[in-house]
Structures are given as structure tokens and as C-alpha cells.
């Protein structure tokens, strides 16, 4: 009997220990492995992999947003899949196929709603973040791009075929929908600034961009940067830059030029161009370190083995790195002491010190693309 009680106490002690297990998620991130439909859960401080989770479908051009408590990652696949990943249990909590072809998503500022942007059949669908039940269906008759969250439980997105921008306001009992026509020919991507004030639309069918001031009670489309675009240049455009790569460095935005070996510096006050920096190739992402002091830039094929670092005060390239073939994405740690690079064709993640530019480590990954740290949970538009 005594031996039996001892075993029972040991088992109960283990059970209590298991129940008290706490998993902190603020230091975690998700790396998309596009070819295998899997993701890595990674730990920033440990500079290592916590787990690999499979079953996400087609992850080409996939993106991720996080719940406010940083427990869940919502993964948007190209095949219309919306997958809710539990970072604590390291398993899929829920998964639906909500369309035939999707291109990213967003989470509302209160974390209650998930919106998905669709190419096929077009439009935006909005889901309950807890259950993934459908809350609203917004057919547009067009491919939908540039979906972002905006303050006040709003989502903003643009229509490729119709050249329109819509704002869906779900702050009240009944959804309010604003539609803006004549935004420009073939919007292909968009961004919202970190303060939630400006929504800026890139145009594939014409030069220039279109900006909205969302602080205005009656926002109106305004054309800016008339020379931004393919224009008369002779260079082929290997890949359109991501507008999410717009970075605020001090009082200036820096953004990748389209089809040119340059980045542009733009005044954050009036959105007028201030100057340009010549670069190694056609930039894809130009991402500012969180303090804005440096800007890291990666490039389109065939020069996508290189990353350059630009001083945001002088506009000069101060460092050139060659991590390896196909550097697809860059993600800073929240305070910017490290940057993680996905080197797709070398099947690894590289980690660099952002002040010494020393390589600190690497993590094996199968054709990695996007890297997303949970700190994004507390940033507008990410």
C-alpha cells in the first residue's frame, strides 16, 4: 500500500507540473517553408527551431498575422487556405479553405476578426478569429489586393480590375462600406503607415501611386510621385517590389523603385521625392531597422544573392553582404539588434548582428520564404 501511494504521489506531482507548464510566445516566430507546405516555429533568443508543423497546403506567397496574445498565428496560403496555428501546442488549431486563390490577409486591431484577400473568386471574406466562422463576404467582381487593417476595426483593400479602393468599417453593429473609384489602373499592392494614417496604393497600369489620408473624415484618392513606376526606362521588371517594404527612416520614407537599380527617399510630411540611392539591383524589400538608422535592401533575380545596407542620414550604401542564392525576406528582431534572412536556395535562415554585420548563426529550413516574429501582433498593418 505504501509503495502504491508513493507511485500515486509521483504521478500526481508530474500531472501538476504538466498543468503548470507555461510557454512564452513573445520571443517566437514563424518561418514559411513554401515548397513543403510546412512552417517552422523559431525562437529568437535561442536562434533555433522549436518545432516544424506540416499541413498548410500551398504556401507560395504566404503571409502570417498574429493574435494579440501571441498564442495564435493565422497563415494565409495561396490555395485559399486559412490556417490557425497554436504556437503553444505547436499544432494546427483550425483550418478552412475559404477560396480558390488568395493573396494575404489581415487581423483587426482588436484581434477579433480575420480578413482574407482573394484572387479567385475575388473579394474579401471576414472571419471570426476564434472559430474561423464566416462573418462577412464582400464580393468585388475583381481580384483584390493590398488588404490591410486600419484603426477602428476597419479593413482597407483595392481592386486590381476595377481600379477602386474600399474601406470596410466593422466597428458598429452593421458594417459600413466606402468605395472610391478612379484610384488608378491596376492596383497591384498597397500599404498602410504604422500610425494608420496613410494608405498608399501601387499601380501596375500607370506611373505614380495613389494615397489616402485616413485621418480625414472624408478621405479622397490623391496621386503622388508621378515618376514612380516603369515609365520610360528600358530595364525589364523582374519582380514588382513589395510596398510593405516601404520603411520610415527618421522623417523620410525609403521605397524600392520599380524596374530601376535605385531606392527613393520620400518626405513623410508631404510625400514628395527627396532623392535616390543607386543600388546593386532591382530592390524588392527596403526595410528600416526599427530605430530607422539603417535600411536593409534585397534584390530581384538574378542579383538576389546580395543584401545592401544604406545609411538613412547620408543615403549611402555602407555595407554589402552576399548571404547566398535567393534572399527572399528580411525580418528584424523587435528592437533591431538582429536581422534574420531567408536564403531560399541554400535552404537556411541566416542571422546577422545589425551593428557589426557579423553573421551570428544559421538555421536549416526547407526553401524558406517569409519570416514573421510575433512582435507583429502589436503593429498596425502587419
Order of alpha helices (4+ residues) and beta strands (2+ residues): alpha-beta-beta-beta-beta-beta-beta-beta-beta-beta-beta-beta-beta-beta-beta-beta-beta-beta-beta-beta-beta-beta-beta-beta-beta-beta-beta-beta-beta-beta-beta-beta-beta
